[in-house]
């Protein structure tokens, strides 16, 4: 079992990772694509995939925030 504080701490770490990692990857991959030598079609496909990944990441972050809030405001102390 996890104590409330431990679970919240783990979820906050996951949230920080979600908020930091994907934007960082998309920023550097975008620069790399410019120099990659890939065809325009492949670059466009990769950019669409990265856009979807970034959108999904934002949704994940929002879910983490809601979950953290629910746990913080809940009466349960062990999970």
N, C-alpha and C positions, 0 to 999 in steps of 0.2 A: 504494500500500500504506500501511496505517496501522501505526504502532508500537503495541505492547501498551498503553503508557501513554496514548497518544492515544485509543485505542478505549475504554479504561476511563473516561477523563475524559468522553468523549462520552456513554457509557452512564450515568454518574453524573449528568450534567446532565439527561438524559432522565428519569431516576428522580426527581430533585428536582422537575422540572416536573410529572410525573405525580402525585406525592404532594401537590403544592401547588395546582395549578390546579383540578382537579375539585372538591375539597372547598370551595374558595373560591367557585367558581361556584355550586355547589348552595346554599351558605349565603346568598348574596345574591339568587339567583333565588327562593329560598323566601320571603324577605322581600318581594320585589317581587310575587310572586303574590298575596300577601295584599291588596295595594292595586291589583291589576291590573284588577279588574272582570270578569275571565274567569268563565265559568260554573263551577260546582262540578265538572262533568264534565271540562272542559278542565283545570282545576287538578289534578284527580286524575290525569289522563292525563300531564300534564307531570311531576308528582311521581313517578309510576311510571317514566317514562323517565329522570329524573334519578337515581333509585335504581339502575336498571340501569347507567347510566353510571358511577356511583360504584363499583358492584360490579366492573364491568369494569376500572376504573382500578386497583382494589386487586389484581386478577389480573395486570394489566400490570406493576405495581410489583414483584410477587413474581417475575415472569419476568425483569425487569431485574436484580433482586438475584441470582437464580440464575446468570444469564449473566455478570454481573460476577465472581461467585465462581469460576465455571469458568475464566474468562479469567485471573484473578489467579493461580489455582493451576495453570494449564496451563504447558507448556513452550514453546509457540509464542510468538514475539516479533513477528511481522508478520502482518497480516491483509489 
